[in-house]
Amino acid sequence: MSGYNSPPVPASVLILRLSAIGDVLHTLPALAHLRAALPHARIGWMVEDRAAPLLEEHPHLDDLFVVPRRAMATAARALRLGEAWESLRALVRGLRARRYGLALDFQGNAKSALAGLLSGARERLGFARGDCVEGSHLFTTRRLGPQPSAQHRVEKYLALARAASGREAPAEPVLPVDPCARARAAAWWSAGGPRPRILLAPGTSERRADKRWPAESYGALAALLRARLGGTMGVAYGPGEEALASAAGAAASPALLPFAPLDLRELVAVLAESDLVVAPDSAAMHAAALLGRPTVGLFGPTDPALFAPRGARCAVVRGAGATTDTIPPQAVADAALRILAP
């Protein structure tokens, strides 16, 4: 750690992990560590609006600062620049009023570096050059030493949290489940039929559509799992993923129980009420693993060493040639049966 020996215990910590949804989920174990290692510290988190529902009412957080990115972008496109500027000023005023002693830059890019500067935190701890991008290391006052290139994202973020606390404090991450959304999810599942409740979550971002598994493969998997497990099978999707989920549901016979379109709170609740989740490398996959659900992750171009679901009842199936298209449904069914066996 450059210029960093025996750090004092921080009284207040601001987490900078603004996006994306999957990366916010990867940072939750680091938050759990900070809360366990620094039980009396004030801990805040700065996050963009799209991922904010994951952190609302989180028991480990004292403050949540939400960047209204969508509203600001809408105002800017309409040339209401004063409105966008005032939203940013209000956010900065709220941050500075808390007088954070330490900001932790888990994101490591220009956007999070700017957020750290605007926060007014006296110290800013981040990653060394090579473990971050866009020169963000130039804007931190302390930097973590170089990290292994094949390190899982969760371990990378935990290393930064441990450097901040100066302590070892194992802790289980928490992903809150909204009680009202959970009640609705349980009712949806119950209306569909008996257990086990098997959820297929085929969606990924449009930017990473190469991570998706073909709809016909989900149909073949559904037939294999029904033959071995019976139960109720559903398909979950969010806004913009209707066509993909519809195709996956249509490929299965009988059709899958549709859970759609789900916002983040509803998705987490449906995952929490599931007995098995099958998904590509996505927010749904990582959320299911954090919730302790048996999870099969489908991997192609992304490296499981960096992004695999973590947990005793998680499995990974990767396609030949690092493509999801080549993943055989039978291999996914076998992995699902193995993790359900206990």
Backbone torsions as a table, in degrees:
resi	resn	phi	psi	omega
1	MET	NA	125.3	-175.4
2	SER	-77.7	124.1	177.9
3	GLY	62.8	35.7	-170.4
4	TYR	-143.1	100.7	179.4
5	ASN	-130.2	133.8	178.6
6	SER	42.2	68.6	-174.4
7	PRO	-65.4	143.9	173.7
8	PRO	-67.4	152.7	179.9
9	VAL	-71.2	119.8	-178.0
10	PRO	-72.3	140.3	178.4
11	ALA	-85.1	-22.4	179.7
12	SER	-149.7	137.6	-173.9
13	VAL	-132.4	134.0	175.1
14	LEU	-113.4	121.5	176.6
15	ILE	-86.5	129.0	175.4
16	LEU	-109.7	96.7	172.1
17	ARG	-144.7	89.6	-169.8
18	LEU	-79.3	-36.2	-177.5
19	SER	-158.8	175.4	-11.6
20	ALA	-90.4	-176.0	-173.4
21	ILE	-58.7	-46.7	179.8
22	GLY	-61.3	-38.8	-180.0
23	ASP	-71.4	-32.7	173.6
24	VAL	-62.1	-42.2	176.9
25	LEU	-62.4	-39.4	178.6
26	HIS	-63.7	-23.2	-176.8
27	THR	-86.9	-12.9	-177.8
28	LEU	-61.1	-38.2	174.4
29	PRO	-60.9	-34.6	176.6
30	ALA	-66.1	-39.8	175.5
31	LEU	-61.1	-43.2	179.2
32	ALA	-60.9	-40.5	177.6
33	HIS	-62.1	-47.0	-178.3
34	LEU	-60.1	-41.7	-179.8
35	ARG	-67.1	-37.9	178.9
36	ALA	-72.0	-40.3	-177.3
37	ALA	-78.2	-28.5	-176.7
38	LEU	-126.3	67.1	-172.0
39	PRO	-61.9	-23.2	-176.7
40	HIS	-102.8	0.3	-178.5
41	ALA	-78.2	150.9	171.1
42	ARG	-85.9	124.5	-176.7
43	ILE	-120.0	126.1	176.1
44	GLY	-121.8	166.9	-179.8
45	TRP	-141.8	133.3	174.9
46	MET	-106.5	123.6	-172.9
47	VAL	-146.5	152.5	176.4
48	GLU	-77.8	158.5	-171.4
49	ASP	-58.8	-33.6	-175.0
50	ARG	-63.5	-36.1	-178.8
51	ALA	-95.9	-7.5	-174.0
52	ALA	-56.8	-36.6	-179.5
53	PRO	-57.2	-23.8	178.3
54	LEU	-67.9	-21.8	-171.8
55	LEU	-111.4	-8.1	-179.3
56	GLU	-65.8	135.1	-178.3
57	GLU	62.0	27.3	179.8
58	HIS	-73.2	129.5	-175.1
59	PRO	-66.9	-17.5	-179.2
60	HIS	-92.3	-3.9	-176.0
61	LEU	-108.7	140.1	172.0
62	ASP	-94.9	-33.0	-177.1
63	ASP	-136.3	145.7	173.0
64	LEU	-132.2	121.4	179.6
65	PHE	-110.6	115.2	-173.9
66	VAL	-102.5	122.4	175.3
67	VAL	-81.1	114.6	-177.7
68	PRO	-78.2	66.1	-171.3
69	ARG	-59.7	-44.0	-177.3
70	ARG	-65.4	-43.7	179.8
71	ALA	-65.6	-40.3	179.7
72	MET	-66.5	-39.8	179.1
73	ALA	-65.8	-39.9	178.3
74	THR	-63.0	-44.2	179.6
75	ALA	-64.0	-40.5	-179.5
76	ALA	-66.4	-41.0	179.3
77	ARG	-64.2	-32.4	178.6
78	ALA	-86.2	8.7	-179.6
79	LEU	62.2	24.9	173.1
80	ARG	-91.3	65.5	-172.3
81	LEU	-66.6	-32.7	177.9
82	GLY	-62.9	-39.3	178.8
83	GLU	-64.6	-44.5	178.7
84	ALA	-63.3	-41.9	-179.8
85	TRP	-64.4	-40.5	-179.4
86	GLU	-66.5	-36.0	176.9
87	SER	-61.9	-42.8	179.3
88	LEU	-66.3	-42.7	179.3
89	ARG	-60.9	-41.8	179.8
90	ALA	-62.8	-40.5	178.6
91	LEU	-63.5	-45.6	-178.6
92	VAL	-64.9	-40.2	177.7
93	ARG	-59.7	-43.4	178.9
94	GLY	-62.7	-41.9	178.2
95	LEU	-62.2	-48.8	-174.7
96	ARG	-69.5	-26.4	178.8
97	ALA	-65.0	-26.2	179.7
98	ARG	-80.4	-16.4	177.3
99	ARG	51.3	57.4	179.7
100	TYR	-65.4	136.9	178.4
101	GLY	-81.6	-30.4	-175.4
102	LEU	-140.0	130.5	172.3
103	ALA	-110.2	132.2	-179.8
104	LEU	-107.1	115.9	-177.1
105	ASP	-93.6	90.2	178.0
106	PHE	-78.2	-19.4	-174.8
107	GLN	-82.3	-44.5	174.6
108	GLY	68.0	45.7	172.7
109	ASN	-140.2	-177.4	-175.5
110	ALA	-62.9	-36.7	-178.3
111	LYS	-63.6	-46.1	-179.4
112	SER	-73.0	-31.3	176.3
113	ALA	-62.5	-43.1	176.9
114	LEU	-63.2	-40.9	178.7
115	ALA	-60.9	-40.1	178.3
116	GLY	-63.0	-41.3	177.8
117	LEU	-64.6	-44.2	-178.6
118	LEU	-67.4	-24.9	-177.4
119	SER	-66.1	-25.1	-176.6
120	GLY	79.8	6.9	179.3
121	ALA	-60.1	138.0	-176.6
122	ARG	-67.0	-35.2	178.7
123	GLU	-126.1	147.1	179.3
124	ARG	-132.7	116.6	-178.2
125	LEU	-105.5	130.0	-179.4
126	GLY	-147.9	-164.2	-177.2
127	PHE	-90.6	156.9	177.5
128	ALA	-74.6	162.2	174.7
129	ARG	-55.4	134.5	-175.4
130	GLY	102.3	-26.1	176.0
131	ASP	-107.3	6.7	176.7
132	CYS	-144.2	178.3	-175.6
133	VAL	-132.1	169.5	172.6
134	GLU	58.3	28.1	176.1
135	GLY	68.5	21.3	-176.3
136	SER	-65.2	-23.4	179.7
137	HIS	-63.7	-21.6	-179.4
138	LEU	-71.3	-15.7	-175.2
139	PHE	-105.8	5.4	175.9
140	THR	-99.9	152.5	178.3
141	THR	-91.0	-21.0	176.1
142	ARG	-140.0	149.6	-176.7
143	ARG	-135.8	139.5	174.7
144	LEU	-72.6	142.7	179.1
145	GLY	-62.4	164.9	-177.5
146	PRO	-53.5	139.0	-177.8
147	GLN	-104.8	154.4	179.4
148	PRO	-59.0	140.9	-176.2
149	SER	-68.3	-29.1	-177.6
150	ALA	-99.8	27.0	-176.3
151	GLN	-83.1	134.6	175.8
152	HIS	-60.5	145.2	-178.0
153	ARG	-57.1	-38.1	179.6
154	VAL	-61.2	-43.0	179.7
155	GLU	-67.3	-36.9	177.6
156	LYS	-61.2	-44.5	-178.9
157	TYR	-71.5	-35.0	176.5
158	LEU	-64.5	-35.6	178.5
159	ALA	-61.7	-39.3	178.5
160	LEU	-67.7	-40.2	179.1
161	ALA	-64.5	-40.9	179.2
162	ARG	-66.3	-36.9	177.1
163	ALA	-63.8	-34.5	179.5
164	ALA	-71.7	-41.2	-176.1
165	SER	-84.7	-26.9	-176.0
166	GLY	70.3	19.7	-174.3
167	ARG	-138.7	161.0	168.0
168	GLU	-100.9	125.6	-178.7
169	ALA	-152.1	81.1	179.6
170	PRO	-57.7	138.3	-178.8
171	ALA	-155.3	148.5	178.5
172	GLU	-85.9	131.2	177.2
173	PRO	-68.0	153.1	-179.8
174	VAL	-120.8	130.1	170.6
175	LEU	-117.4	105.6	-176.0
176	PRO	-63.3	145.2	175.8
177	VAL	-117.6	120.7	-179.3
178	ASP	-62.6	124.4	-175.7
179	PRO	-59.9	-40.7	179.8
180	CYS	-66.7	-42.5	178.0
181	ALA	-64.9	-36.4	179.9
182	ARG	-67.0	-38.6	177.8
183	ALA	-63.0	-40.7	177.6
184	ARG	-65.1	-41.5	-179.5
185	ALA	-63.3	-42.1	178.7
186	ALA	-62.7	-38.8	178.7
187	ALA	-67.2	-40.3	178.0
188	TRP	-61.1	-46.8	-179.7
189	TRP	-63.4	-44.9	-177.1
190	SER	-61.4	-35.7	178.9
191	ALA	-68.4	-21.8	-177.1
192	GLY	-80.2	-29.1	-179.7
193	GLY	142.4	-161.8	-172.2
194	PRO	-78.3	170.9	175.0
195	ARG	-84.0	161.3	3.1
196	PRO	-74.5	153.5	177.9
197	ARG	-96.1	110.9	-174.7
198	ILE	-108.3	119.1	-176.6
199	LEU	-109.9	126.1	172.0
200	LEU	-102.1	126.6	-177.7
201	ALA	-124.9	84.6	-169.4
202	PRO	-78.0	-10.9	-169.1
203	GLY	-75.4	150.3	167.5
204	THR	-141.0	173.9	174.6
205	SER	-65.1	153.6	176.8
206	GLU	-60.6	-33.8	-179.3
207	ARG	-63.4	-29.8	179.6
208	ARG	-118.3	48.7	176.9
209	ALA	-64.8	-17.2	179.2
210	ASP	-69.0	-10.9	178.3
211	LYS	-86.7	-6.1	-173.9
212	ARG	-79.2	149.3	176.3
213	TRP	-96.7	141.6	-176.3
214	PRO	-60.8	147.4	-178.9
215	ALA	-58.3	-39.9	-178.3
216	GLU	-66.1	-27.1	177.0
217	SER	-69.5	-38.3	174.7
218	TYR	-62.5	-38.9	178.1
219	GLY	-62.0	-44.1	179.0
220	ALA	-65.5	-39.3	177.8
221	LEU	-62.8	-42.7	179.9
222	ALA	-58.2	-42.6	179.5
223	ALA	-63.5	-42.1	-179.9
224	LEU	-64.8	-43.7	-178.2
225	LEU	-70.8	-37.2	177.6
226	ARG	-62.0	-40.2	-178.6
227	ALA	-64.5	-32.7	-177.6
228	ARG	-95.5	-32.4	-170.8
229	LEU	-116.9	-24.8	-172.3
230	GLY	67.4	-137.6	174.9
231	GLY	78.3	-162.6	-178.0
232	THR	-117.4	135.6	-176.2
233	MET	-122.6	130.5	-179.4
234	GLY	-129.3	164.8	176.5
235	VAL	-126.9	130.7	-177.7
236	ALA	-112.0	142.9	176.8
237	TYR	-156.8	161.8	179.5
238	GLY	-113.3	-177.4	179.2
239	PRO	-55.8	134.0	-179.9
240	GLY	89.3	-7.6	-178.6
241	GLU	-108.8	13.5	-174.7
242	GLU	-59.3	-44.8	-176.1
243	ALA	-64.2	-42.5	179.9
244	LEU	-63.2	-47.7	-178.8
245	ALA	-66.9	-37.9	178.5
246	SER	-62.5	-42.3	179.4
247	ALA	-65.9	-41.2	178.6
248	ALA	-65.1	-41.9	178.7
249	GLY	-65.0	-39.5	-179.4
250	ALA	-69.2	-29.3	-179.5
251	ALA	-71.6	-18.8	179.4
252	ALA	-92.3	145.7	177.6
253	SER	-135.5	119.8	-1.3
254	PRO	-68.9	168.0	-174.8
255	ALA	-61.8	154.2	179.6
256	LEU	-79.3	148.0	175.1
257	LEU	-68.7	120.6	-175.1
258	PRO	-86.3	132.1	171.4
259	PHE	-115.0	95.1	-172.8
260	ALA	-166.7	162.2	-19.3
261	PRO	-78.4	136.7	-174.0
262	LEU	-98.1	136.2	167.3
263	ASP	-84.3	178.9	-173.9
264	LEU	-62.1	-41.5	-179.9
265	ARG	-62.1	-43.4	-179.3
266	GLU	-67.7	-39.5	178.5
267	LEU	-60.6	-47.5	179.6
268	VAL	-60.1	-39.8	-179.6
269	ALA	-66.6	-43.7	178.2
270	VAL	-63.6	-40.5	176.6
271	LEU	-61.6	-43.0	-178.2
272	ALA	-62.6	-28.3	-178.9
273	GLU	-93.8	5.7	-178.6
274	SER	-91.7	155.0	176.4
275	ASP	-100.5	-18.0	177.9
276	LEU	-156.5	136.3	178.7
277	VAL	-125.8	131.3	174.5
278	VAL	-119.7	124.0	-175.1
279	ALA	-157.6	153.4	170.2
280	PRO	-72.2	178.9	176.5
281	ASP	-62.1	102.4	-171.3
282	SER	-158.4	173.5	176.6
283	ALA	-60.8	-39.2	-179.9
284	ALA	-60.7	-42.6	179.7
285	MET	-62.5	-47.0	-177.8
286	HIS	-68.4	-37.3	178.5
287	ALA	-65.7	-41.8	179.0
288	ALA	-59.7	-43.6	179.8
289	ALA	-64.3	-42.4	178.4
290	LEU	-62.0	-32.3	179.3
291	LEU	-80.1	-1.5	178.9
292	GLY	79.1	16.3	179.3
293	ARG	-80.7	139.8	170.9
294	PRO	-55.5	124.5	-169.3
295	THR	-135.5	131.1	172.1
296	VAL	-110.0	119.0	178.6
297	GLY	-97.3	131.2	-179.8
298	LEU	-99.8	119.0	-173.3
299	PHE	-120.9	141.4	174.3
300	GLY	-132.0	-94.4	-174.7
301	PRO	-73.6	-23.0	178.9
302	THR	-88.6	151.1	-172.3
303	ASP	-87.9	119.2	178.0
304	PRO	-59.7	-27.0	178.4
305	ALA	-60.1	-28.0	-178.8
306	LEU	-97.1	-30.0	-167.1
307	PHE	-131.4	10.2	-177.1
308	ALA	-61.4	147.9	173.1
309	PRO	-63.9	142.0	-174.2
310	ARG	-110.2	130.7	178.0
311	GLY	154.3	156.7	-177.2
312	ALA	-64.3	-25.5	-177.0
313	ARG	-114.3	44.4	176.2
314	CYS	-121.0	147.8	178.1
315	ALA	-138.9	156.2	179.1
316	VAL	-125.3	135.5	171.5
317	VAL	-124.1	123.1	-178.5
318	ARG	-116.1	138.4	-178.9
319	GLY	-76.3	155.4	175.9
320	ALA	-63.6	143.5	179.7
321	GLY	67.0	22.0	178.8
322	ALA	55.5	42.4	174.8
323	THR	-128.1	143.3	177.6
324	THR	-74.5	-27.7	-177.5
325	ASP	-56.1	-28.7	-174.4
326	THR	-90.0	2.7	179.5
327	ILE	-72.7	121.5	179.3
328	PRO	-76.7	134.2	176.5
329	PRO	-53.9	-35.2	-179.6
330	GLN	-63.2	-38.1	178.9
331	ALA	-65.0	-36.0	178.1
332	VAL	-69.7	-42.0	178.2
333	ALA	-62.6	-41.4	179.1
334	ASP	-62.8	-41.9	179.0
335	ALA	-64.1	-40.7	178.9
336	ALA	-62.5	-42.6	-179.3
337	LEU	-66.3	-35.4	179.1
338	ARG	-64.8	-44.3	-176.5
339	ILE	-78.2	-18.1	175.9
340	LEU	-86.2	-16.0	-173.3
341	ALA	-55.5	-42.2	180.0
342	PRO	-61.6	NA	NA
